[in-house]
């Protein structure tokens, strides 16, 4: 399910600030997060949710491309998430393997407990 931090999108390797007002929504109403790397190259990701652990928040993001193989698991990226007092958001990589594993386990638990959505 979740990818290790060394596999995170290049765009997520640097802190990025953006306001909720700048968030896009796709045709299904899902939140889209646009992250830029140090060269200014932007990439868009679908915001899946937040995992809270040890008084910290971690964003779960996935690519916008949908796999044609329904058996292939969804690729999920875990990034440290914070908001400033003005509502600006910061996404940054996890550099701690043990913390990454704990967040991944909590995310998997939450996904497994979530009710199935009807299509």
C-alpha positions in Angstrom: 0.0 0.0 0.0 2.2 2.9 1.2 5.6 3.6 -0.4 8.7 4.1 1.7 9.9 7.7 1.9 12.8 7.1 -0.6 10.1 6.3 -3.2 8.1 9.4 -2.5 7.3 11.7 -5.4 10.2 14.1 -6.1 7.8 17.0 -5.6 7.3 15.9 -2.0 11.0 16.0 -1.1 10.7 19.7 -0.2 8.3 21.6 2.0 5.5 23.2 0.1 3.0 25.7 1.3 -0.4 26.1 -0.2 -3.7 27.5 1.1 -7.0 25.6 1.1 -8.3 28.2 -1.3 -5.8 27.0 -3.9 -6.8 23.4 -3.6 -8.5 22.0 -6.7 -11.3 19.6 -6.8 -11.7 17.0 -9.5 -15.1 16.1 -11.1 -15.8 13.7 -8.1 -15.2 16.4 -5.6 -11.9 14.9 -4.3 -9.2 17.2 -3.1 -6.2 17.6 -5.3 -2.8 18.7 -3.9 -0.3 20.3 -6.2 3.3 20.0 -4.9 6.4 21.7 -6.4 10.0 20.6 -6.2 13.0 22.9 -5.8 13.0 23.4 -9.6 9.4 24.5 -9.6 8.2 21.3 -11.4 4.6 20.7 -10.2 2.9 17.4 -9.8 -0.7 16.7 -8.7 -1.8 14.1 -6.1 -5.2 13.0 -4.7 -5.5 13.8 -1.0 -6.8 10.6 0.7 -6.7 11.7 4.3 -4.8 12.4 7.5 -3.3 9.9 10.0 -2.7 11.3 13.5 0.1 9.6 15.5 2.1 10.9 18.5 0.5 14.4 18.3 1.7 14.7 14.6 -0.3 14.6 11.4 0.7 12.7 8.2 -1.0 13.2 4.9 -1.9 10.2 2.6 -1.6 11.1 -1.1 -1.9 9.0 -4.3 -1.2 9.7 -7.9 -4.1 10.8 -10.1 -3.6 8.2 -12.7 -5.7 5.1 -12.2 -4.3 1.7 -12.8 -6.0 -0.4 -15.5 -5.1 -3.5 -13.5 -7.7 -3.7 -10.7 -5.6 -6.2 -8.9 -2.7 -3.8 -8.6 -2.7 -2.1 -5.1 -3.1 1.7 -4.9 0.2 3.5 -4.5 0.0 5.7 -1.4 2.6 8.3 -0.3 3.0 9.3 3.3 4.2 12.8 4.1 4.5 14.8 7.3 1.6 17.4 7.3 1.2 20.6 9.2 -0.9 23.8 9.0 0.2 27.3 10.1 -2.1 29.8 11.8 -3.1 31.3 8.4 -4.2 27.9 7.1 -1.1 27.4 4.9 -0.2 23.7 4.5 3.3 22.1 4.6 4.1 18.7 3.3 7.5 17.2 4.0 9.1 13.7 3.7 9.5 11.3 6.6 13.1 10.6 7.3 12.5 8.1 10.2 12.0 4.5 9.0 10.5 3.4 12.3 8.0 6.3 12.4 7.2 5.6 8.7 6.4 2.0 9.5 4.1 3.0 12.5 2.2 5.5 10.3 1.9 3.0 7.5 0.5 0.4 10.0 -2.0 3.0 11.3 -3.0 4.0 7.8 -3.6 0.3 6.8 -5.7 -0.2 9.9 -7.9 2.8 9.1 -8.3 1.7 5.4 -9.3 -1.8 6.6 -11.8 -0.4 9.1 -13.4 2.0 6.5 -16.7 1.0 5.1 -16.7 -0.1 1.5 -18.0 2.5 -0.9 -20.7 1.5 -3.4 -20.1 2.4 -7.0 
